[in-house]
């Protein structure tokens, strides 16, 4: 068993991570750190954990744990690590955006590898620090990686993706209020979303030239998941496109190409990404779906740990979607 600690476990991502670790056969949850909820049971914040653990939040850190997950807000992981030192042998998984870009991926001798297993698997296996991708970044990159690898992103890529309310975090705001969100739909941060930087960096690296992405993110009137559609000019046949995608994801246990149209419930509560391809005249439409809290955050973090430890990639992640 490997010991693990969570820094900041009161939010949605932290809650999902606690649940996954408690059922993981090779990880033992040592502590969940919080400065505001110390000594209160985890189940007070995450009621579904009642009966599954007697752990309480703590304001003390065991800096000798073998794995530490940083579930802090964006911009806070760097500040935390500046004040708190872990053992050189401790694996660090950061779920914020602090270390995702190449210009920011080193800290005190550690290099944070971008933790998208379908893109960086070999680097992840030998890493000691991971920058977990953002949820929008995950679903969009998985929909476009095969085309970038084959240098086929040669026109503008139009992306429209809708996320559930959990994507905005647990802290209250007017756009998370039930009476506002229910029966409603809206866009936010058009063309400028913070995940664009990591998406462009990955795709441009594979493509060997700058990619042109036009991204509109939307708020949906549901809680979990991201439904993404992307389209671009494509000269090949749909059969050729499907071969490109199936070949690229041949050894990816969580990313699957569907012959049938897909919907969000196919993947909610799982670590899967489903992708569907459709050709109309000279345009290729790529639809991709994930659970933003699992494949888009905590599940992917566990997937990265499995790779780093040399375990089966899907260990502790054989989750059934909530299709009904």
HUWOBEL-V267824 format. One record per backbone hydrogen bond with DSSP energy under -1.0 kcal/mol. NH is the residue of the N-H (numbers start at 1). CO is the residue of the C=O. If there is no record, write none. Layout:
nh = <NH	NH>
co = <CO	CO>
This chain:
nh = <2	4	5	6	7	8	15	16	17	18	19	20	21	22	23	24	28	30	33	34	39	40	42	44	46	49	50	52	57	58	65	67	68	69	70	71	76	80	81	82	84	87	90	91	92	93	94	95	104	107	110	112	113	115	116	119	120	124	125	127	130	131	132	138	139	140	141	142	144	145	148	149	150	151	152	154	157	158	159	160	161	162	163	164	165	166	167	168	169	176	180	181	182	184	186	188	191	192	196	199	200	201	202	203	204	205	206	207	208	214	216	218	219	220	226	227	228	229	230	231	232	234	241	242	243	244	245	246	247	248	249	250	252	256	258	266	267	268	270	273	274	275	276	278	280	283	284	285	286	287	288	289	290	296	297	298	300	301	302	303	304	305	306	307	308	309	311	315	317	319	322	323>
co = <26	28	67	31	69	33	11	12	13	14	15	16	17	18	19	21	2	4	6	58	57	37	55	41	42	46	47	49	40	32	62	3	91	5	93	7	73	76	77	78	80	63	87	66	128	68	130	70	101	110	107	105	129	131	114	116	116	120	121	124	92	113	94	134	135	136	137	138	141	141	144	145	146	148	147	152	212	231	214	229	216	227	218	225	222	223	164	165	166	173	177	177	178	181	219	217	215	189	193	195	196	197	198	199	200	201	202	203	204	157	159	161	186	163	290	162	288	160	286	158	284	282	237	238	239	240	241	242	243	244	245	247	249	273	275	263	264	264	267	254	289	256	287	285	283	280	232	278	230	276	228	274	226	291	294	293	294	297	298	299	300	301	302	303	304	305	306	312	314	317	268	321>
